Amino acid sequence: MYVYSAPAMRQRVRALRDALAGLDAGIRYAVKANGNGAVLRLLAEEGAGADIVSGGELERALRAGIAASDIVFSGVGKSDAEIALALDVGIGRFNIESRAELDAIQRIAAARGVTAVASVRINPDVDAKTHAKISTGKAENKFGVSIAEARAWFDAKAQWPDVRLDGLHMHIGSQLLSLDPVREALARMAAFWKELAAAGHAIASIDVGGGLGVRYREGEQAPDAREYADAIRQALAGFGGRILVEPGRWLVAEVGILLTRVLLEKHGQARSFLVLDAAMNDLLRPSLYDAWHDIVPVGAAAGRETAVYDVVGPVCET
Ligand SMILES: Cc1ncc(COP(=O)(O)O)c(C=O)c1O
């Protein structure tokens, strides 16, 4: 069973909102971090919008009471049906990741007689210094397009008359424990925004993505929300449009726990095992990202005997 603290989650959103105070900034919660309906409803009550990457996430966000206009649609693989659904509900903004997607949005918007509002996802080619599987802002990654390609889109935007291309987006990776890569990527995006503005392209929205890391392991130091907001404030000083942030993990990871029971002890030939009723299907991060999660007894640990075990679950991977 997963247990989440509503007050702790509210505290997180409010802390981020406070840190961003003074900026015309909106929070677009990355639904992939936790798409549970109760979580989404709570975040909606706190005024957060949503960052989605599928039609399913779009429907969940709408069902939770998040206004379509407060939803942005990211992701490299949007299907025609998902694009059509997003246009039909009046989604706030597409974060476009490829030329093929831009063409598809143009075709589908034209067929429906509507204008799609869109940002280009820039791939700033910055090393986020996080796990390779959640590093998304290097040139070799599948995400976003180069600044050179984005420049060409803006210069030729009359080719896509039913797409209002007036925003920039980036997301360089997740579980960022240092703000240096964020600052570097923001600087590249800010320089590009200024270049576009000087060339006469109105930029209404800059979405800086998510990525703010959390502390999983003793000794790890997660960045502070205020420092993060200051980095945005500094890089985008003078920007007159709307700033969007897409945190996922930072809002929910540290406010929840997975509760599990010990089913039995097994003393094997070479090791001792503690077999739980939760397995890697309930908590995929260690096997997917080599992630560390503390395992702590629910009751008082003081005075108990200690022993070393391999802690395992009932699914069939070793
Ligand atoms: C486009 C986009 N925005 C935001 C996020 C959220 O990242 P995080 O949970 O690290 O804040 C992700 C995560 O993969 C993402 O792909």
The ligand as a Tripos MOL2 file, in Angstrom:
@<TRIPOS>MOLECULE
LIG
   16    16     1     0     0
SMALL
NO_CHARGES

@<TRIPOS>ATOM
      1 C1          8.8170   16.8140  -20.3150 C.3       1 LIG1
      2 C2          8.9700   16.5290  -18.8700 C.ar      1 LIG1
      3 N1          8.6320   17.4660  -17.9700 N.ar      1 LIG1
      4 C3          8.7410   17.2450  -16.6490 C.ar      1 LIG1
      5 C4          9.1990   16.0350  -16.1490 C.ar      1 LIG1
      6 C5          9.2580   15.8640  -14.6710 C.3       1 LIG1
      7 O1         10.5170   15.6220  -14.1920 O.3       1 LIG1
      8 P1         10.7590   15.5570  -12.6110 P.3       1 LIG1
      9 O2          9.8370   14.5290  -12.0750 O.co2     1 LIG1
     10 O3         12.1840   15.1800  -12.4920 O.co2     1 LIG1
     11 O4         10.4840   16.9150  -12.0720 O.co2     1 LIG1
     12 C6          9.5830   15.0360  -17.0370 C.ar      1 LIG1
     13 C7         10.1150   13.7590  -16.5260 C.2       1 LIG1
     14 O5         10.4460   12.8470  -17.1960 O.2       1 LIG1
     15 C8          9.4570   15.2800  -18.4340 C.ar      1 LIG1
     16 O6          9.7830   14.3400  -19.3190 O.3       1 LIG1
@<TRIPOS>BOND
     1     1     2 1
     2     2     3 ar
     3     2    15 ar
     4     3     4 ar
     5     4     5 ar
     6     5     6 1
     7     5    12 ar
     8     6     7 1
     9     7     8 1
    10     8     9 2
    11     8    10 1
    12     8    11 1
    13    12    13 1
    14    12    15 ar
    15    13    14 2
    16    15    16 1
@<TRIPOS>SUBSTRUCTURE
     1 LIG1         1 GROUP 0 **** ****
